[in-house]
């Protein structure tokens, strides 16, 4: 259904009564200004925060296009600040941007919608990703050189405990192949040891000496919080400390340095039996095979070989289970010695 009218509505003062937001611009390239409206809607019961609909008035067709009629548009102060008409697609025709919300039982996620007219229909060139608990969003640059930045991702305090520890980040999107795609992600400083170890793992892929320093800094930082699924569970910190010490030894060997002292440090400082065994098995494979690859082959055989009364793979999955918001423990068996 399309609403019809005889005149292109401007942005009359009376719309302020309903807190309707209006944006003007040439959305279809015909040189005549069109109008877009963000219309807040009050619902008696809804999971959606600040629900709103979006309408576009086409000066050419003299009709309204109804968008976000499921009321997923965001009329919060953040959503209002993002609602705008500007050229973002590099085709010299203005586009309409608004924030869209999707909510579950305990948290809401948001996605920036950027609507571009392709001559036949509205095409959403906004990023496909949903980000939970967005608290900042904005543009840098103009036209095809626009950069979209979103900050969010930290779960609310009301989120289920089994979600695990969460962490916010700033995500940057740039125009690529006629759509905004993720260009970079900068995570907030870690509050949890788990995330500090993740940062060190990321460095391990590009700069192993820096990774060694990062693992050591994470292990030494007792201010980093621990996470438990239940209060009565034992401290989970030892498994991450053991993993960090082990990865220091592995990085040392990969760099071509003698890993003997670092492997000894795993045995002496670590209190997680799994990594005592990993260090011993690696040492044997490394010495007998004269290299990291034979050392890792021995480790991976140990980790995946069933032993009566012991299920090492399941143990690793359980010990590295940091909630469904984080990579599952099953992936960590591949991260322990990935050579």
C-alpha positions as CSV (number, residue, x, y, z in Angstrom):
1,X,0.0,0.0,0.0
2,X,1.3,3.5,-0.8
3,X,0.0,6.7,0.6
4,X,-0.7,9.4,-2.0
5,X,-0.9,13.1,-1.9
6,X,-0.9,16.1,-4.2
7,X,1.9,18.2,-2.7
8,X,5.4,17.3,-1.6
9,X,5.3,18.0,2.1
10,X,8.1,20.1,3.5
11,X,9.0,19.9,7.2
12,X,6.2,21.8,8.9
13,X,6.6,22.8,12.5
14,X,3.4,20.9,13.4
15,X,5.3,17.6,12.9
16,X,7.4,18.4,15.9
17,X,4.4,17.7,18.1
18,X,4.7,14.0,17.1
19,X,8.5,14.3,17.2
20,X,8.6,13.4,13.5
21,X,12.0,13.9,11.9
22,X,12.3,15.1,8.3
23,X,15.2,15.1,5.8
24,X,15.3,16.7,2.4
25,X,17.4,15.9,-0.7
26,X,17.3,14.6,-4.2
27,X,17.0,10.9,-3.8
28,X,16.3,9.8,-7.4
29,X,18.6,12.1,-9.4
30,X,15.8,14.1,-11.1
31,X,17.0,17.4,-9.6
32,X,13.9,17.9,-7.5
33,X,14.0,17.6,-3.7
34,X,12.4,14.6,-2.1
35,X,11.6,14.1,1.6
36,X,12.1,11.4,4.1
37,X,10.3,11.1,7.5
38,X,11.2,9.1,10.6
39,X,8.0,8.7,12.5
40,X,8.1,7.5,16.1
41,X,5.4,5.1,17.1
42,X,4.2,4.4,20.7
43,X,3.4,0.7,21.3
44,X,1.8,-0.6,24.5
45,X,4.2,-3.6,24.6
46,X,7.3,-4.1,22.4
47,X,10.8,-5.4,22.7
48,X,11.8,-2.7,20.2
49,X,13.3,0.4,21.9
50,X,12.1,3.7,20.4
51,X,10.2,2.1,17.5
52,X,9.6,4.1,14.3
53,X,8.6,3.8,10.7
54,X,10.3,5.5,7.7
55,X,8.5,7.1,4.7
56,X,10.0,8.6,1.6
57,X,8.0,11.2,-0.4
58,X,8.9,11.1,-4.1
59,X,8.4,14.5,-5.7
60,X,8.4,12.8,-9.1
61,X,5.8,10.1,-8.5
62,X,3.9,12.1,-5.9
63,X,3.7,9.0,-3.7
64,X,5.0,7.8,-0.3
65,X,7.2,4.7,-0.2
66,X,6.7,2.9,3.1
67,X,10.0,1.7,4.7
68,X,10.6,0.0,8.1
69,X,6.8,-0.4,8.5
70,X,7.7,-3.2,10.9
71,X,8.7,-0.3,13.2
72,X,12.4,-1.5,13.4
73,X,13.7,2.0,12.6
74,X,15.3,3.6,15.7
75,X,13.9,6.9,17.0
76,X,16.3,7.1,20.0
77,X,18.6,10.2,20.2
78,X,21.3,8.0,18.5
79,X,18.9,6.9,15.7
80,X,17.7,10.5,15.2
81,X,21.3,11.7,14.9
82,X,22.0,9.1,12.2
83,X,18.8,9.7,10.1
84,X,19.9,11.9,7.2
85,X,19.9,12.3,3.4
86,X,23.4,12.6,1.9
87,X,25.4,11.2,-1.0
88,X,27.1,8.1,0.3
89,X,27.3,5.7,-2.7
90,X,29.5,7.7,-5.1
91,X,26.8,8.0,-7.8
92,X,26.1,11.8,-7.2
93,X,22.6,10.9,-6.0
94,X,21.7,11.3,-2.4
95,X,21.0,8.3,-0.2
96,X,18.9,7.9,3.0
97,X,20.4,6.5,6.1
98,X,18.7,5.3,9.3
99,X,19.3,2.9,12.1
100,X,17.5,-0.4,12.3
101,X,17.0,-2.5,15.4
102,X,16.4,-6.2,16.0
103,X,15.7,-7.4,19.5
104,X,15.9,-10.7,21.3
105,X,14.9,-11.6,24.8
106,X,17.7,-9.8,26.6
107,X,19.5,-7.5,24.1
108,X,19.1,-5.5,20.9
109,X,21.3,-5.3,17.9
110,X,21.4,-2.5,15.3
111,X,22.4,-2.2,11.7
112,X,22.8,1.0,9.7
113,X,20.6,1.1,6.6
114,X,21.7,3.1,3.6
115,X,19.1,3.3,0.9
116,X,20.2,4.1,-2.7
117,X,17.8,4.4,-5.6
118,X,19.0,2.3,-8.6
119,X,16.5,3.6,-11.0
120,X,13.9,0.9,-10.3
121,X,13.9,0.2,-6.6
122,X,15.6,1.1,-3.3
123,X,18.8,-0.9,-2.7
124,X,20.3,-1.2,0.8
125,X,24.1,-0.6,0.5
126,X,24.6,-0.5,4.3
127,X,26.8,-3.1,6.0
128,X,25.2,-6.5,6.6
129,X,26.5,-6.9,10.1
130,X,24.3,-6.5,13.2
131,X,26.1,-4.9,16.2
132,X,24.7,-5.3,19.7
133,X,24.3,-2.3,22.0
134,X,25.4,0.4,19.6
135,X,26.3,3.6,21.5
136,X,28.1,5.6,18.9
137,X,27.6,5.8,15.1
138,X,28.7,8.4,12.6
139,X,30.2,9.3,9.2
140,X,33.6,10.5,8.3
141,X,34.2,11.9,4.8
142,X,31.7,12.4,2.0
143,X,30.5,10.5,-1.1
144,X,32.2,7.3,-2.1
145,X,35.0,8.2,0.4
146,X,32.6,8.1,3.3
147,X,33.7,6.0,6.2
148,X,31.0,4.6,8.6
149,X,32.0,4.0,12.2
150,X,30.0,2.1,14.8
151,X,30.9,1.5,18.4
152,X,29.2,-1.3,20.3
153,X,29.2,-5.0,21.0
154,X,29.3,-5.1,24.8
155,X,26.4,-7.1,26.2
156,X,24.1,-5.5,28.8
157,X,24.3,-6.5,32.4
158,X,20.9,-8.2,31.9
159,X,22.3,-10.6,29.4
160,X,22.4,-14.3,30.4
161,X,25.5,-15.3,32.3
162,X,26.2,-18.1,30.0
163,X,26.8,-15.6,27.2
164,X,30.3,-15.1,28.7
165,X,32.4,-12.0,28.9
166,X,31.8,-9.4,26.2
167,X,33.8,-6.5,24.8
168,X,33.0,-3.4,22.8
169,X,34.8,-2.4,19.6
170,X,34.8,0.3,17.0
171,X,34.1,-1.1,13.5
172,X,34.9,0.9,10.4
173,X,33.1,0.3,7.1
174,X,34.0,1.7,3.7
175,X,32.3,1.4,0.3
176,X,33.5,-1.6,-1.7
177,X,31.8,-3.1,-4.7
178,X,28.7,-0.8,-4.3
179,X,28.2,-1.8,-0.6
180,X,29.6,-0.8,2.7
181,X,31.9,-3.6,3.9
182,X,34.0,-4.0,7.1
183,X,37.4,-2.4,6.7
184,X,38.8,-2.6,10.3
185,X,37.9,-3.3,13.9
186,X,39.5,-1.8,16.9
187,X,38.6,-3.4,20.1
188,X,38.3,-1.6,23.4
189,X,41.0,-2.2,26.0
190,X,40.3,-5.7,27.6
191,X,38.5,-6.0,31.0
192,X,38.9,-9.8,31.0
193,X,42.0,-11.9,30.9
194,X,40.3,-14.0,28.2
195,X,40.2,-11.0,25.8
196,X,43.8,-10.0,26.6
197,X,44.9,-13.5,25.6
198,X,42.9,-13.1,22.4
199,X,44.8,-9.9,21.6
200,X,48.1,-11.8,22.1
201,X,46.9,-14.6,19.8
202,X,46.1,-12.0,17.1
203,X,49.6,-10.6,17.4
204,X,51.0,-14.2,17.2
205,X,49.9,-14.3,13.6
206,X,51.9,-11.2,12.5
207,X,54.6,-10.3,15.1
208,X,55.6,-13.2,17.4
209,X,58.1,-11.1,19.5
210,X,55.3,-8.6,20.2
211,X,53.0,-11.6,20.9
212,X,55.4,-12.9,23.6
213,X,55.4,-9.4,25.3
214,X,51.6,-9.3,25.0
215,X,51.2,-12.8,26.6
216,X,53.5,-11.8,29.4
217,X,51.6,-8.5,30.0
218,X,48.3,-10.3,30.1
219,X,49.6,-12.9,32.6
220,X,51.1,-10.3,34.9
221,X,48.0,-8.0,34.9
222,X,46.0,-9.3,37.9
223,X,43.5,-6.4,37.4
224,X,42.0,-8.3,34.4
225,X,38.8,-10.0,35.5
226,X,38.1,-13.7,35.4
227,X,34.8,-15.2,34.2
228,X,32.9,-18.1,35.7
229,X,29.6,-19.6,34.6
230,X,28.7,-20.0,38.3
231,X,30.2,-18.5,41.4
232,X,31.0,-21.8,43.0
233,X,33.2,-22.9,40.0
234,X,36.9,-22.9,40.6
235,X,39.0,-20.1,39.2
236,X,39.3,-20.3,35.4
237,X,42.5,-18.1,35.3
238,X,45.0,-21.0,35.5
239,X,44.0,-22.4,32.1
240,X,44.6,-19.1,30.4
241,X,47.9,-18.5,32.2
242,X,49.0,-21.9,31.2
243,X,48.0,-21.4,27.6
244,X,49.8,-18.0,27.6
245,X,53.0,-19.5,29.0
246,X,52.8,-22.3,26.4
247,X,52.3,-19.9,23.5
248,X,55.3,-18.0,24.7
249,X,57.4,-21.2,24.4
250,X,55.8,-22.0,21.0
251,X,56.5,-18.4,19.7
252,X,60.1,-18.7,20.9
253,X,60.6,-21.9,19.0
254,X,59.0,-20.6,15.8
255,X,61.3,-17.5,15.9
256,X,64.2,-20.0,15.8
257,X,65.4,-19.4,19.4
258,X,66.1,-22.1,21.9
259,X,62.7,-22.8,23.6
260,X,64.2,-24.8,26.5
261,X,63.9,-22.0,29.1
262,X,60.4,-21.1,28.0
263,X,59.3,-24.7,28.1
264,X,60.8,-25.1,31.6
265,X,58.9,-22.0,32.6
266,X,55.6,-23.6,31.5
267,X,56.4,-26.6,33.9
268,X,57.5,-24.4,36.8
269,X,54.9,-21.5,36.7
270,X,51.9,-23.2,35.2
271,X,49.3,-24.9,37.4
272,X,47.1,-26.3,34.6
273,X,48.2,-30.0,34.1
274,X,47.2,-29.9,30.4
275,X,50.0,-27.5,29.5
276,X,52.6,-29.4,31.5
277,X,51.8,-32.4,29.2
278,X,51.8,-30.2,26.1
279,X,55.2,-28.7,26.9
280,X,56.7,-32.2,27.6
281,X,55.3,-33.7,24.5
282,X,56.4,-30.8,22.3
283,X,59.9,-30.9,23.8
284,X,60.2,-34.5,22.8
285,X,58.9,-34.0,19.3
286,X,60.9,-30.9,18.8
287,X,64.2,-32.5,19.8
288,X,63.7,-35.8,18.0
289,X,62.2,-34.3,14.9
290,X,64.5,-31.2,15.0
291,X,61.8,-28.6,14.5
292,X,58.5,-27.0,15.3
293,X,56.4,-29.0,12.9
294,X,57.4,-32.4,14.4
295,X,56.9,-30.9,17.9
296,X,53.4,-29.7,17.0
297,X,52.7,-33.0,15.3
298,X,53.4,-34.8,18.6
299,X,51.3,-32.3,20.5
300,X,48.3,-32.6,18.2
301,X,48.5,-36.4,18.3
302,X,48.5,-36.2,22.1
303,X,45.5,-33.8,22.1
304,X,43.4,-35.9,19.8
305,X,44.3,-39.5,20.7
306,X,41.6,-41.1,23.0
307,X,43.0,-42.4,26.2
308,X,41.1,-44.8,28.5
309,X,39.5,-42.7,31.2
310,X,40.5,-39.4,29.7
311,X,38.8,-37.3,27.0
312,X,41.4,-34.6,26.3
313,X,39.4,-33.0,23.5
314,X,36.3,-32.6,25.7
315,X,38.4,-31.4,28.6
316,X,39.8,-28.6,26.4
317,X,36.3,-27.7,25.1
318,X,35.1,-27.4,28.7
319,X,38.0,-25.5,30.1
320,X,37.9,-22.9,27.2
321,X,34.2,-22.5,27.2
322,X,33.8,-18.8,27.8
323,X,30.1,-18.6,26.8
324,X,28.2,-18.5,23.6
325,X,29.3,-14.9,22.8
326,X,32.9,-16.1,22.4
327,X,34.5,-18.7,20.1
328,X,33.7,-22.2,21.4
329,X,36.3,-24.2,23.3
330,X,36.3,-26.8,20.5
331,X,38.3,-24.3,18.3
332,X,41.1,-24.0,20.9
333,X,42.4,-27.5,20.3
334,X,43.4,-26.2,16.9
335,X,45.0,-23.1,18.3
336,X,47.3,-24.8,20.8
337,X,49.9,-25.9,18.3
338,X,48.9,-24.8,14.8
339,X,51.9,-25.9,12.8
